């Protein structure tokens, strides 16, 4: 395991800790409005809303980081 992967794992765990810690201390129900996707408001515990937003961010980050690497096609020589 290289240092970059270890640093990424540590940052990910730190972000997860912040989400869980915030959720543990905000147990009341909240209204969540997002009119682009939801037709009406969602009422859920704050911890669930925090985790859902965090999970969407993780999936978005994974989608942005997957795919062909920048140097994948550069190994071919041109004449």
C-alpha positions, 0 to 999 in steps of 0.5 A: 500500500502506498502513501497516497492510498493511505492518505485517501483512506484516512481522509475518507474515514475522517469525513465519515467520522464527521458525518457520524458524529454530527448525526449522533448529536442531531437526532431530531427530524428535519425537513429536506427540500430538493425540488429538482428531484423530490416533488414534496419535502422529505421528513427524516432524521438528520443523521439519515439525511447527512449520511445520504448526502455523504453517500451521494458525494462518495458515489460522485467522487468514485464516478469522477475517478473511474475510467481510462487514465490520462496516459492510457493511449500514450504508449503507442508510438506514432510514425 
